[in-house]
Amino acid sequence: MFNSPLNYTGNKRKLLNQIIPLFPNNQNFFVDVFAWSGLVWLNSDSKKIILNDNNEYILSLVKYFKETDTEKIIDTMDEIIIKYGFTDSHRNWLKSYKEEKHEWLSKYNKQPFNKLKKDYNKQPSVELLFALVVYGFNHYIRFNSAWLYNVPVWKVDYTTSLRKKTIEYSEALKSKDITFFDTDFRDKKLYVYDGFYYFDPPYLITQAPYSATWGETEEKDLLKILDKLDKKWLKFALSNVIEGNWKSNEILKKWAKKYKIHYLNRRYLNANYRKKNITIAKEVLITNY
Ligand SMILES: C[S@@+](CC[C@H](N)C(=O)[O-])C[C@H]1O[C@@H](n2cnc3c(N)ncnc32)[C@H](O)[C@@H]1O
């Protein structure tokens, strides 16, 4: 499975080996309406991709990876690491990493990160944004109401594995025919393709940095669009969470009865959810085929 260096914590990666086999083969187009970095289509066999997300920042990063020479992306990142004085575990495996574990990284990188953030907020560029995503908390892309990037530093750096993901992701993007859109999911121009439609919207009952603008109106509008696709005999798949953390998405549960619900199994590596007294989210893929 391909991975992306733009992945925030809690993304679809761990579910891909269950989702991808449920997709139909040989589709003319793969339309990913809520794409983020496009982890899902990246691992599908479609060559022609329609990639949409209303977050212009993530789209600028995806385009950067598609259009810039891979070596240049890595070289630019290395220049930023040197200029700002970030840790670089790929080249310098310091004793402190071992002794103080990863916490040390955030202590050391705090100052370089804050300087980088200040420079980016003064003069934004996609190269600096990528560095912020790499060193920032949970690899989030988040802005405050004045549109200033406001994520704190995290206990990570540009590891050997992240470099490998950068190369794989950039090369995979270059091998696909992609049409980009940065529009709202209700925009009609997204629905003119004779292909397979995949939806991974913000979830009504879970929290994520991109879910603030998602409410019942959006949920209902989306379900109407899916019904319309079904009437046109177009295949769709919808990722979502129907229950979890003592909440239940009744709108979705009721609607999904007319389609097929595939229950997915996310393997939880730690038992934190028990300590925090929350229930495991029931993640599903709902299909009309
Ligand atoms: C659950 S994430 C998608 C994650 C992606 N499938 C992955 O595995 O990396 C939901 C995405 O929907 C986008 N989004 C939120 N509201 C939207 C809207 N009204 N129209 C289009 N995209 C939207 C967010 O920017 C976010 O990237």
The ligand as an SDF file (V2000), in Angstrom:
LIG
                    3D

 27 29  0  0  0  0  0  0  0  0999 V2000
  -12.1170   12.4690    6.3700 C   0  0  0  0  0  0  0  0  0  0  0  0
  -11.2080   13.6880    5.4640 S   0  0  0  0  0  0  0  0  0  0  0  0
  -10.7000   12.7800    4.0480 C   0  0  0  0  0  0  0  0  0  0  0  0
   -9.5230   11.8530    4.3360 C   0  0  0  0  0  0  0  0  0  0  0  0
   -8.9370   11.0880    3.1560 C   0  0  0  0  0  0  0  0  0  0  0  0
   -9.8930   10.1910    2.5710 N   0  0  0  0  0  0  0  0  0  0  0  0
   -7.7140   10.3010    3.6380 C   0  0  0  0  0  0  0  0  0  0  0  0
   -7.8090    9.0940    3.9130 O   0  0  0  0  0  0  0  0  0  0  0  0
   -6.6360   10.9130    3.7550 O   0  0  0  0  0  0  0  0  0  0  0  0
  -12.4680   14.7880    4.9380 C   0  0  0  0  0  0  0  0  0  0  0  0
  -12.0390   15.8450    3.9370 C   0  0  0  0  0  0  0  0  0  0  0  0
  -13.1800   16.5850    3.5170 O   0  0  0  0  0  0  0  0  0  0  0  0
  -12.8050   17.9230    3.2300 C   0  0  0  0  0  0  0  0  0  0  0  0
  -14.0400   18.7320    3.2930 N   0  0  0  0  0  0  0  0  0  0  0  0
  -14.7140   19.1810    4.3970 C   0  0  0  0  0  0  0  0  0  0  0  0
  -15.8360   19.8350    4.0580 N   0  0  0  0  0  0  0  0  0  0  0  0
  -15.9130   19.8010    2.6910 C   0  0  0  0  0  0  0  0  0  0  0  0
  -16.8490   20.3000    1.7300 C   0  0  0  0  0  0  0  0  0  0  0  0
  -17.9330   20.9910    2.1240 N   0  0  0  0  0  0  0  0  0  0  0  0
  -16.6270   20.0790    0.4120 N   0  0  0  0  0  0  0  0  0  0  0  0
  -15.5210   19.4100    0.0070 C   0  0  0  0  0  0  0  0  0  0  0  0
  -14.5710   18.9050    0.8810 N   0  0  0  0  0  0  0  0  0  0  0  0
  -14.7690   19.0950    2.1960 C   0  0  0  0  0  0  0  0  0  0  0  0
  -11.7740   18.2520    4.3000 C   0  0  0  0  0  0  0  0  0  0  0  0
  -10.8970   19.2820    3.8790 O   0  0  0  0  0  0  0  0  0  0  0  0
  -11.0510   16.8760    4.4520 C   0  0  0  0  0  0  0  0  0  0  0  0
   -9.9120   16.8450    3.6460 O   0  0  0  0  0  0  0  0  0  0  0  0
  1  2  1  0
  2  3  1  0
  2 10  1  0
  3  4  1  0
  4  5  1  0
  5  6  1  0
  5  7  1  0
  7  8  2  0
  7  9  1  0
 10 11  1  0
 11 12  1  0
 11 26  1  0
 12 13  1  0
 13 14  1  0
 13 24  1  0
 14 15  1  0
 14 23  1  0
 15 16  2  0
 16 17  1  0
 17 18  1  0
 17 23  2  0
 18 19  1  0
 18 20  2  0
 20 21  1  0
 21 22  2  0
 22 23  1  0
 24 25  1  0
 24 26  1  0
 26 27  1  0
M  CHG  2   2   1   9  -1
M  END
$$$$
